[in-house]
Amino acid sequence: MGKVAFVFSGQGAQHVGMGQDFYETVPAVKAIYEAAEAIRPGTLAQCFTGDGTALKQTENTQPCLYLADLAAAVALKENGITPDAVAGFSLGEIPALAFAGAYSAADGFAIATKRGACMAAASDADIASMAAIVRIPSEQAEELAAKYDKVYPVNYNSPMQLVVSGDKEQLAALSADVKAVKGRAVPLAVSGAFHSPYMTPAVEPFAKALEEFDVKLPEIPVYSNFTSQPYEGDPKALMCSQINNPVKWTQLIRGMAAEGFDTFVECGAGNTLQKLVSQILPEAKCYCVENAAGLAETLAALKG
């Protein structure tokens, strides 16, 4: 086996109950959740109870998903599995940095809370949204999007999946173009045009919020969405740049493969990243840890 990477889930797969298995069975995880509840009362209820309505709101999604992502990684570590490097998709980069030692778990939760609030304030669901273009190569989707001045390629998810952000009317027109070449544009249930210039109003407030925290370069490599390379230089600058710039996931994963990574474990909610990594690197071994069953399966595979 080559190198092992943990990859941390981003928004979209969140659900009520995520992380609860680890909260109830791993003392180190419970301590992280209890500290988060003290910082932001009501967080436990949003994570574990209710119909999920509150969890769909960006200002709630991000801190709650942060906890679920970190919980899975801590559960793996408590069972003797440690990665050679980590990466996170969008919001997932915040728990990735915490796990890698750039800041404490509690500070990371506070940062995720600030990030969610800043991005929610910059969102305008009446004007802008996002769509995933599938069934055609990402390069072709990028060419189709280029004719629209208010549509931006933002998430390079896999060779056959590109997410675009932008003006709703232009997204509708682009969807028709995609359909005409046998592709499909799938609207995403989001409140704004994330990772595009529409998010620029969130950058300065987030940068100001980060001034409150001591953020160090991580102790193990964290691959950046913005550069697709391991963090170096000023980590706060990279954290801010990520908000209104594309997630270079395909390039990032291919870069990790070139460095010897052949085993990827998704930590958090759902199995979206497990699927994307498998599409990018069909030969890679990919696992998903979002609950006790996934943990047991992954431990058996990695320790066996």
N, C-alpha and C positions, 0 to 999 in steps of 0.2 A: 504493500500500500504506500502511496506517495503521501503528500502533505494533506492535512485535514483543515477545512475552513468551516466556520460557523457563518451562516448568512441570516440576517435578521429581517423579519417580515415588515412590509410597508402597509399603508392604509389600503382598505378594500376587503380584507379577509376578516376584519374584526367581528366578534360575536360575543353575546353575553355568555359568561362562563369561561372565557379564555383565560388560561393560567390558573384556574381554580384547583386542578389536580395537584399542582406543585405548591400552591398556597397552603393546601391542607396536609401535605405530606413531607415537605422539605422545610425545616426550620429556618434556614438561611433565606429562603424565598419569602416565608411569612414575615420575617423581620423587615424585608424590603417593602412589602405591601403595607405593613403597619406604619412604617416611617412615612410612606406616601400619603396614607390617610391622615396622618398628623399635619402634613404640609397642606393637603387639599381635602378637607372633609367632604365625604360623599363619594369619594373615588371607589371604595370597595363596592358600594351599591351599584354604581355604574358598570363596574366590571362583572359582577356576579348575579345581579338580580334585575328585574324589570323586563320590559318588552324590547329593549334595544334602541328605542327612539333616541334617547339622549346620547347613546354611543355612536350614532351616525353623525353627530355634530363634531366638526373638526377640532374644536377646542376641548372636547371630551375624548374623541378618538385617540388623539396623539398621546396624552399621558397614560391612558388605559392600555393602549397597545404597547407602549414603552415597557410597562410592567410585565405584560405577557411575554414579550420578546426576551426580556432579561431573565424572567423566571425559568424559561426553558433552558437557556444557556447555563444558568446557575445549577439547575437540576443535573445537567450533563456533567458539569465540573465536579459537583458533589459525588458523582458516581465514577469519577476517575477519567473522564474524557475532556481533554483540553485541546484547543485548536492551535494551529501554527499561525493563523491569521484570521481576521474576520472582515465582514463587509455587511452593510445594511442597505436596504432599498428605501430611499427617501427617508421617512421618519425612522426607519430601521437603523440608520447610521447613528442616531443618538444613543440607543442602547448598546450598539456595537462599540462605541467609544467608551461608554461606561464600563462594559465588560473588559475592555482592553486597558483600563486604568487611566484614562484621560481625565476622569473626575469620579467622584463617589457616586454610588447608586442613587443616593438622595438628591445630590446636585443634578444628576442626569434627569431625574423625574421632574425637578423644578424647571430644568431647561426645556424638557418636552412640553411641559405645561405652557411656558412662555411662547414656545414656537407655535403650538397649536392656536393660542390666542392671537398671535400676530398674523398668522395665515388666515384665520377665520375673519379677522377684521379687514383683510385685504380682498376677501372673496366677494364676488357678486354673481350669484347663481342666475340672476335675471339676464345677465349679459353674456357670460362666458361659461364654458364647460370643457369637457374632455371626451375623447373617443379613442378606442383601440382599433387600429387598422390591422386586419388579419387576412390570411389566405393569399397575400402577395408579398414579395420580398420587401423588406424595410426600405431599401434604396428606391424602389418604385413608389412606395407610399410617400417617401420624402419628396420625390419629384412632383407628385400630384399636389402635395401641400404647398409647394413653393410658389404656386400661382396666386396664393391668397396672402394678403398682407397682414391679416390678423389671425393667422393660424400658425402654430409653432410645433415642430417635432420636439417632444420633451422626454419621453421614456423609451429608450432603445432596449426593449425588453428581450427580444430574441431576433434571430435572422428573419422571422416571419411575423413579427408583431412589433408595431410602432404605435405608441400613444401620442396623440396630438392634443394640444390645448388651444383654445381660442374663442373668437366670437361665435355665438350660437348660429347665426345665419350663415356665416362662412363655413362652419362645420357641416351644416346641412348640405350645402352645395358640394363640399368635398366628399361627403358620403355618397352622393350620387355619382361623382367621378369614380370613386372606388368601386362602386357596384358595376359600373360600365366595363371595368377591366377584370371582372369576376372576383373582386375582393369583397370584403365586408367591413363596414365601420360600425363598431359596437359602442353606443353611448355609455358613458360611465356615470354612475350615481354619485357625483361629487358636487361640492358647493362652489367650485371656482376652477380657474385655469392654472393648476399647479405647475411649478417648474418652468414657467414662461414669464415674459415681461409683465404680465398681469399681476404677478406676485412681487414685483419690485417695491411696492409700498410697504411690504412686510419686512424688508431687509434691514432698513435703518432701525426700526423699533426692536427687532431681534438682536441686532448688534449692540444696541444700548443695554438690552436686558442681559446679554452675555458679560457685560462689564462687572456684574455682581459675582461672577464665578471664576474660580481658578481652573483653567483648562490647560492641561499639559499635553505634550505629544504622547500618544499611547505607548504602553509598554510592549505590546505586540502589534504587528502591522495591522492597520485598518485601511482598507482600500476605499478611496474617496469616489463618490458618485460624480463629482465635478471633474476630477482629473483622470479617473480610472486607475490611478497609481496610489501607493501607500501614502498616508498623511505625512507631510513634512512642512517645515516652515511654521506659519502661524495657524494653529488649528481653528481658531475662531473665524478667521477669514474664510477658510474652506467651508465651515458650517454655515456661514451666511451666504456664500456664493451658491451653495447647493439649492437654496430656496427658489431662486428665479432663473436657474439654468438646468439644462437637460440632465437626466439620469443616464449615464453611459453604461448601462448594465451589461450589454453584450460585450463591449470592449473590456470592461472590468473583469468579467469572468474569463474571457479568453486570455487576458493578461495574467490572471492567477494560474491558469492552466500552463502557460508558458514558464511559470516559476515552479512548476512541479505539483500543483494542487490537483488531485484527482478524486477527492472525497469531499462532499459538501453536505452540511447538515443545516436544514432550515430550522430556525428557532422562532417561535411565536405563534401566529394564528394562521390556519389554513396550510395549503401546500403549493401556493402560487410560485414561489421561488424554486421549489423542488422541480416543478414542471419546466420553468424557464431555463434553469441550469441544464436540465436534461435535453432541452431543445438546442441549446448552445453547444453543449458538450455531450453528445450521445454516448460516449464511452465512459463518462464519469459515473461514480457511485454517488447516488443522491438519497438522502433520508429527510424525514420531517419529524420534528418533535414539537407537538402542540399539547400533548396530554400524556397520561401515564402509559397508555398503550403504545404510543409512538416512541416514548422514551425506552420502554422495554425492548421494542423491536430494534431500535437503533443501537442500544447497548449490546444486544446479542450479535448484531452484525459487526460492530466495530471491535468488540472484545473477543469474538469467536475466531 
